[in-house]
Amino acid sequence: MVGPTSYDTATRPGSVGLLTAEPGDDRPGPLAWQRTDTVGTELVLHHAGVERLTAAGSAVVAGALPHTIGWAAELEPSWAVRALTVTCQGDGWSRTVRLRHDGPDGWTCRTEETGDLDEAPAGTDDPGRLDGAALVHLSDSPIFLTWALRRLALTPDSGPVCAPTIRVRTPSLTVLPGTSTYHLLSGRRLRISGAEPSTRYDLDDAGIVTYQPGRFRLVH
């Protein structure tokens, strides 16, 4: 059995279809996902600039800890997330984390908190642990998985590919470094394992996540 391939942007093979698109080419319009594990939705908007793609998302999540999520991201032409600001707000509390990649200086991470949220602290106590080439994941925001697929240029022939990751958990906004394994099982099926439990996702032809069992589905 062949083990996972190490992540190397210089040697990854090109992919097919819209996964090779540059920001602004065949990019999706507004996208919305509905949560299936609780009452909740997320809306994501894209804007293609001259040099960078920017995106913003907003979500409302009910359940045991009702909260809202608002985020804004900047991406390089390689689909690497180079800046991410996320704010989570609930009853009497608010948290914000700001991640930015500053080239050779690595990542910076700044946080703001008000109120009392009985969760792990926001951010990270050691930004130096964050890999400069890491793929950024915002919990339960499927568009970040599409960006990761495009960054890795995955195809069904690529096999499992290991990559450093930065996971931003919600609503705590704890920032966790790690390694994830991405495996495009077919043109419409993705599996991710490693730092998080192994999870399967369904995709459309553009590599947009359409369904995660028991979690969310694309509705627009």
C-alpha positions in Angstrom: 0.0 0.0 0.0 1.4 3.4 -1.0 1.5 5.9 1.9 0.5 9.5 1.8 2.4 11.8 -0.4 4.1 14.8 1.2 2.8 18.2 0.3 5.1 20.0 -2.1 3.6 22.9 -4.2 6.5 22.8 -6.6 5.9 19.2 -7.6 2.2 18.7 -7.3 0.6 17.7 -10.6 -2.0 20.0 -12.1 -5.7 19.1 -11.6 -8.6 19.2 -14.0 -11.7 21.2 -14.4 -12.4 24.3 -12.4 -9.9 23.4 -9.7 -7.2 25.0 -11.8 -9.1 28.2 -12.2 -7.4 31.4 -11.2 -9.3 33.7 -8.8 -12.0 35.3 -10.8 -12.2 32.6 -13.6 -15.4 30.6 -13.3 -15.5 31.5 -9.7 -18.7 30.7 -7.8 -21.2 33.4 -7.0 -22.8 33.6 -3.5 -22.9 30.2 -1.8 -25.0 29.1 1.1 -24.8 26.0 3.3 -27.5 24.7 5.6 -26.5 23.0 8.8 -28.1 19.6 9.3 -26.9 18.9 12.9 -28.6 22.0 14.2 -30.4 25.1 13.0 -27.9 27.2 11.1 -26.7 28.6 7.8 -23.6 30.2 6.3 -23.5 32.6 3.3 -20.1 33.2 1.5 -19.4 36.0 -1.0 -16.3 36.2 -3.3 -14.7 39.2 -4.9 -11.9 38.8 -7.5 -9.3 41.7 -7.3 -6.4 42.4 -9.6 -3.9 40.5 -7.5 -5.9 38.7 -4.8 -9.2 37.0 -4.2 -11.1 38.1 -1.2 -14.0 36.4 0.4 -16.4 37.0 3.3 -18.8 34.8 5.2 -21.4 35.1 7.8 -23.2 32.3 9.7 -25.9 31.9 12.4 -25.7 28.8 14.5 -28.3 27.7 17.0 -28.1 24.8 19.4 -26.7 24.7 22.9 -24.5 27.8 22.4 -26.2 30.1 19.9 -23.8 32.4 18.2 -23.0 34.3 15.0 -19.8 34.0 12.9 -18.4 36.7 10.6 -15.2 36.3 8.7 -13.1 37.9 5.9 -10.2 36.2 4.1 -7.5 37.3 1.6 -6.1 34.7 -0.8 -3.0 34.6 -3.0 -3.3 33.5 -6.7 -2.2 30.0 -5.5 -5.4 29.9 -3.3 -3.3 30.1 -0.2 -5.1 32.0 2.6 -2.8 34.7 3.7 -5.1 36.7 6.0 -8.2 35.7 8.0 -10.2 37.7 10.5 -13.0 35.9 12.3 -15.4 37.2 14.9 -17.8 35.0 17.0 -20.5 36.6 19.1 -23.0 35.2 21.5 -25.1 36.2 24.5 -22.8 38.5 26.5 -19.6 37.6 24.8 -17.5 38.2 21.7 -14.2 36.9 20.4 -12.1 38.0 17.4 -8.9 36.4 16.0 -6.7 37.9 13.3 -4.3 35.7 11.4 -1.9 37.1 8.8 1.0 35.5 7.0 3.9 38.0 6.7 6.2 36.1 4.3 9.6 35.2 5.9 8.3 36.4 9.3 5.7 33.7 9.4 2.2 34.1 10.9 1.0 36.6 13.4 -2.1 36.0 15.5 -3.9 38.6 17.5 -7.1 38.2 19.5 -9.7 40.3 21.3 -12.2 39.0 23.8 -15.1 40.5 25.8 -17.5 38.8 28.2 -17.1 35.2 29.5 -17.1 32.2 27.2 -16.5 28.9 28.9 -14.2 27.6 26.1 -10.5 27.3 25.4 -8.7 30.6 24.9 -8.8 32.2 21.5 -5.8 32.2 19.3 -2.5 30.5 20.0 0.2 31.1 22.6 3.0 30.4 20.1 2.4 31.6 16.5 5.9 30.2 15.7 4.3 26.7 15.7 2.2 27.7 12.6 3.7 26.4 9.4 4.3 29.1 6.8 2.9 26.8 4.1 -0.1 25.7 6.1 -3.6 25.4 4.7 -6.1 27.3 6.8 -9.4 25.7 7.8 -12.2 27.5 9.6 -14.4 25.0 11.3 -17.7 24.2 9.5 -16.9 26.6 6.7 -16.8 24.3 3.6 -15.3 26.9 1.2 -11.9 26.6 2.9 -11.8 22.9 1.8 -12.3 24.0 -1.8 -9.4 26.4 -1.5 -7.3 23.6 0.0 -8.1 21.3 -3.0 -7.1 24.1 -5.4 -3.9 24.9 -3.5 -2.9 21.2 -3.6 -4.0 20.7 -7.2 -5.5 17.4 -6.3 -6.7 14.8 -8.8 -8.1 11.3 -8.2 -4.7 10.1 -9.3 -2.8 12.1 -6.7 -3.5 9.6 -3.9 -3.4 10.7 -0.2 -1.5 14.0 0.2 -0.3 15.2 3.6 -0.2 19.0 4.3 0.4 21.2 7.3 -2.8 22.9 8.5 -4.0 25.7 10.7 -7.4 24.9 12.2 -9.5 27.8 13.6 -12.2 26.3 15.8 -15.5 28.0 16.4 -16.9 29.5 18.5 -13.8 29.4 20.7 -11.5 30.7 17.9 -8.7 28.5 19.2 -6.0 28.3 16.6 -4.4 24.8 16.3 -1.5 23.7 14.1 -1.4 20.2 12.7 -1.2 18.0 9.7 -4.1 16.7 7.6 -4.2 14.1 4.8 -6.3 14.9 1.8 -7.5 12.2 -0.5 -9.6 12.9 -3.6 -11.3 9.5 -3.9 -13.0 10.5 -7.1 -14.0 13.7 -8.9 -16.9 14.1 -6.5 -15.7 12.6 -3.2 -13.1 13.9 -0.8 -11.8 12.4 2.4 -9.8 14.3 5.0 -8.1 12.7 8.0 -5.2 13.4 10.4 -5.6 16.1 13.1 -9.4 15.7 12.9 -11.5 12.5 12.7 -11.6 11.1 9.1 -14.5 12.9 7.3 -16.0 12.4 3.9 -17.3 15.2 1.7 -19.3 15.2 -1.5 -18.2 17.7 -4.2 -19.6 19.3 -7.4 -17.7 19.6 -10.6 -16.1 22.9 -9.4 -14.8 21.3 -6.2 -17.4 23.0 -4.0 -18.4 20.9 -1.0 -22.1 20.0 -1.5 -22.6 17.7 1.5 -21.0 16.4 4.7 -23.1 13.6 6.3 -24.7 14.8 9.5 -23.2 18.3 9.3 -24.2 20.5 6.3 -25.4 20.6 2.7 -25.1 23.2 -0.1 -28.4 25.0 -0.8 -27.3 27.6 -3.3 
